């Protein structure tokens, strides 16, 4: 009896590579949010994170990556230090949406 191997389409490889690249990019953006001493770099990171948040194919991964204390604290720092209305709006949106979907975000110690 011949064993049947599941076929893997080229599209699944492309999709996987795209997701892996996006996750890698998101990690870099999160690092900028959490580590940068320059407010403008952190503000740009928030805008990029909001874009990732809206991309449905990363839903589970992005929630996990963004629910850590350091990321939440980075968002809080933005709220205290930014004066850019677009950045403040994006930060408030992200915190509220994450809080409504992940109860551990609400319970984060600041």
C-alpha positions as CSV (number, residue, x, y, z in Angstrom):
1,X,0.0,0.0,0.0
2,X,1.3,3.3,-1.0
3,X,1.4,6.1,1.6
4,X,-0.5,9.2,0.6
5,X,1.3,12.4,1.3
6,X,-0.7,15.6,1.7
7,X,0.0,17.9,-1.2
8,X,1.3,21.3,-0.3
9,X,0.4,24.0,-2.7
10,X,2.9,26.8,-3.7
11,X,0.3,29.3,-2.4
12,X,0.6,27.9,1.2
13,X,4.4,28.4,1.1
14,X,4.0,31.9,-0.1
15,X,1.3,32.7,2.5
16,X,3.5,31.2,5.3
17,X,6.5,33.3,4.1
18,X,4.4,36.4,4.0
19,X,3.1,35.8,7.5
20,X,6.5,35.0,8.9
21,X,7.9,38.2,7.3
22,X,5.1,40.3,8.8
23,X,5.6,38.8,12.2
24,X,9.3,39.5,12.0
25,X,8.5,43.1,11.0
26,X,6.0,43.4,13.9
27,X,8.7,42.3,16.4
28,X,11.0,45.0,15.2
29,X,8.2,47.6,15.5
30,X,7.3,46.4,19.0
31,X,11.0,46.8,19.9
32,X,10.9,50.4,18.7
33,X,7.8,51.1,20.8
34,X,9.3,49.6,23.9
35,X,13.0,50.6,23.6
36,X,13.2,53.9,21.7
37,X,14.0,57.0,23.6
38,X,12.8,59.1,20.7
39,X,9.1,59.9,20.9
40,X,8.7,60.2,17.1
41,X,10.1,56.6,16.6
42,X,7.6,55.3,19.2
43,X,4.8,57.2,17.6
44,X,5.6,55.7,14.2
45,X,5.6,52.3,15.9
46,X,2.1,52.8,17.2
47,X,0.8,53.7,13.7
48,X,2.5,50.6,12.3
49,X,1.1,48.4,15.1
50,X,-2.4,49.7,14.4
51,X,-1.9,48.7,10.7
52,X,-0.9,45.2,11.8
53,X,-3.9,45.0,14.2
54,X,-6.3,45.5,11.3
55,X,-4.8,42.7,9.2
56,X,-7.0,39.7,9.9
57,X,-4.5,37.0,9.0
58,X,-2.3,37.8,12.0
59,X,-5.2,38.0,14.5
60,X,-4.0,35.4,17.0
61,X,-0.3,36.1,16.7
62,X,-0.6,39.8,17.0
63,X,-2.9,39.6,20.1
64,X,-0.3,37.4,21.8
65,X,2.6,39.6,20.8
66,X,0.9,42.8,22.0
67,X,-0.5,41.6,25.3
68,X,2.8,41.7,27.2
69,X,3.4,44.2,30.0
70,X,6.3,45.9,28.1
71,X,4.1,46.6,25.1
72,X,1.2,47.9,27.2
73,X,3.6,50.1,29.2
74,X,4.9,51.4,25.8
75,X,1.4,52.4,24.8
76,X,0.9,54.1,28.2
77,X,4.2,56.1,27.7
78,X,2.8,57.2,24.3
79,X,-0.3,58.5,26.0
80,X,1.7,60.5,28.4
81,X,4.3,61.9,26.0
82,X,2.7,62.2,22.5
83,X,0.8,65.3,21.4
84,X,0.0,63.9,17.9
85,X,-3.8,63.4,17.7
86,X,-3.5,60.5,15.2
87,X,-1.1,58.6,17.4
88,X,-3.2,59.2,20.5
89,X,-6.3,58.1,18.7
90,X,-4.5,54.9,17.5
91,X,-3.1,54.2,21.0
92,X,-6.5,54.5,22.6
93,X,-8.1,52.4,19.9
94,X,-5.5,49.7,20.4
95,X,-5.7,49.6,24.1
96,X,-9.5,49.5,24.1
97,X,-9.8,46.9,21.4
98,X,-7.1,44.7,23.0
99,X,-8.8,45.1,26.4
100,X,-12.1,44.1,25.0
101,X,-10.7,41.0,23.4
102,X,-8.1,39.9,26.0
103,X,-9.0,40.2,29.6
104,X,-5.3,39.8,30.7
105,X,-4.6,43.2,29.0
106,X,-7.0,44.9,31.3
107,X,-5.3,43.4,34.3
108,X,-1.7,44.5,33.3
109,X,0.3,46.0,36.1
110,X,1.6,49.4,35.2
